[in-house]
């Protein structure tokens, strides 16, 4: 079967058009965008259903036990509720927590207890007052220690550096007023 130059040209145009459309679609699928990095904290934006979500995030600088594999992240998201903006701390622990246990966070001399979701993989503070207190403690502290217990009874400790958290919160407020 012989392919003419005309057919080859049309096939090439169709293939290139397909690749362009595919790449444009892939580019339009929204992934979180890293806006900046300060110390051990990163500032992100993420467009979801036309809404802009802004948050800062960090990962532990040290984990115990160190022979296990889990990938926790601590977030502070900018939330708009009833016309008011506020910062909401939350945690993705990276494993399933033991039933009826909580997660604790220690910063300086303050300890905070976090509630967990039904899947027992995420945790957050229950009241806005506690959210404000932990953010203030984070601004004053140098490290945050998060403890939890896995569904298998393994006690875990994640050490987060608070280096850069103040500047990250300032940047969060500036990009998502």
N, C-alpha and C positions, 0 to 999 in steps of 0.2 A: 504494500500500500504506500502510495506516494503522497507526501504532505506538501501542499503548495505553500509558497511564501505568504500568500494572503491568509490561508488557514493558520499558519504558524503565527503570523502577526496578531490575528484575532484571538488565538489561544493565549498568547503572551499577554495581551491586553486584559483578557478575562482573568488570568492567573494573577497579574499584578493588581488588578482591581480587587480581587478577592483578598489578597494579602493586605492591601491597604485598609480595606473595610475591617478585616480581622484585627489588625493592629490598632485601628482607631477605636474599635469596640473594647479591646483589651485595655487601652489607655483610659477609656471612660469608666471602666470598673474601678470604683474608688477604693484605694488602699490608703491606710494612714500615711500622712505626709510628715516626715521629720522636719520641723521648723528650725530648731536650734538645740544645742546641747550645752549644759552648764554643769561642770563637775561630773557627778555620777547620775545626773537627771537629764531627761530628754523631754522636749516639748513637741507635741504632735497636734495636727488637725486631721479630721476625718469627716468627709461629707457622707451623710446617710439620709436617703430619701429627701434630699434638698435641705436638710438641716446640717449645720456645721457643729461638730462635736470637737471640743478642744480639751486636751488633758496633758498632764505630765506623768512620766513613768520612770521607774528605776527597777533594777534587778539586784539581788544580793551580791555583796562583795565576798561573803563567806557563808558556807552552809554546813550544818552538822545534822546527821552524820554525813560525811563526805563520800561514803561508798554507795549512796543512793542517787537516783537521777530524777529530779523534779525541777521544773522551771517556773518559779513563782515570779509575779510582777506586782508591784505596788503602784496604784494609780491615784491621782487626784484629778477628777473631771470637773469641768465648769458646767454647772447645771442651771438651767433657767426654769423656774417654777413660779407660777402666779406673778409673772412680771419681775421677779427678783432673781438675780444671779448669785450663786454661791458655789463654793468648792466642796466636792464630795469625795472624801478618801474611800478607797476600796482596795481589796486584795484579791488577786487570783492566786491561789495557793499552789497549784501545780499537781495536786493529788486529791484523792477523796478523803475528807476528814472523817474521823471516828464519830459515830452517832452520839448526839447529846454532849458534844464537847464544843468548846469555843476556841477562838484564836486570841492570843494576847499580844499586845504591842507594848514594849517598854522604851520610853525615851526619857533620859535623865532620871528623875525620881517619880515619874508618872507612868502608870500602867493603864491600858485601855483594853476593854473586852469587845470583840467583834462578833456580831451575829452572822450565821452562815445561811446560804440559800438551800433549797431542797436538795440540790445535787451534791451539796456539801463540798463544793470546789471554790466558791467565792465567799468573801466575807466583807462586812461593812459595819460602820458605827450606826447605832440605832437613832440617835437624836442629833439635831443640828448643833446643839450646844457641845456635844462630845466631838463633833466634826471640827468645830472652831477650836476647841481645846487641843486636839491632836495637831492641828496645823500650827498653832502657836508654839507647841512643844517642839515640833519639827524645826521651826525657825531658830529656836534657842539651842537645840541639841546638836551633836556631832554624829550620832549613830542611832539607829532604830533597830531593836531586836524583836523579831516576830517568832512566836512559838505556836506550834500546833501539834496534833497527834493524828497520824494517818489511820485509816480504817483497819489497818493491820496492827495498830498499837505502837508504831514507831514514832517516837518523839522527835520533832524536827525544830531546828533553830536557824533562822535566816538573819544575817547581819546586813543591814543596809547603811551605806554612808549617806549622810545628809548634806554632804558637800555639794553646793549648787542649788539646793532646794529653794532658797529665798529668791535667787535670780530667776529660777524657772517659774516660780509663782508670779513674779512680776511680769515676765514675758507672757504667761498664760492670761493675765489680766489685760495686757496690751493687745494681744491678737484676738481675744474673745471678750470684748467689754460687756 
